[in-house]
Amino acid sequence: MRLLHVLLALVGALLLGAWLAPPLGEDPGYVLIRFQGWAFETTAVALALLLIVAYFVFRLALWLLRLPGRAVRGAVEGRHEARLERGLLAYAEGRWARAEKLLAGGARGSADPAAHYLAAARAAQARGDDRAREEYLALADDQGDRSRFAAE
């Protein structure tokens, strides 16, 4: 996509240069578009520049439409990362029950739920709860191939 932007900017710069340079001939090109009683007349260079500007306006509109979703997603992921951090800190301090609660609770919706479940399994084991440990390991194992190696 970045290559497309660079190419469009290069073409735009070349067209702008051709438009502003002294003409080699007197005819800059002519474009006439008629549609249902409407007529649009312009030069070929102006049409090319208009299309390039329209492309960038379209891309900006798409970016602006996606911005709220990205902001919400970023905030949710930040909360899950904060729970992972607080859970690991509680684990390091030896507060096993609090660590297990924070780590397991932050797994749903996290970008890497297997990390939450594996750390919660360690906290459950440190607490002496083998049943909860096995549940967390099974949940971590369900997260995919990458977590399967760590859970075994």
RAZI-V495048 format. One record per run of one state. SS is the DSSP state (H for helix, E for strand, C for the rest). FROM is the first residue (numbers start at 1). TO is the last residue. Records with the same first field share a line. If there is no record, write none. Layout:
SS: FROM-TO + FROM-TO
//
This chain:
C: 1-1 + 21-30 + 36-37 + 43-43 + 93-95 + 106-112 + 128-129 + 142-144 + 152-152
H: 2-20 + 44-92 + 96-105 + 113-127 + 130-141 + 145-151
E: 31-35 + 38-42
//
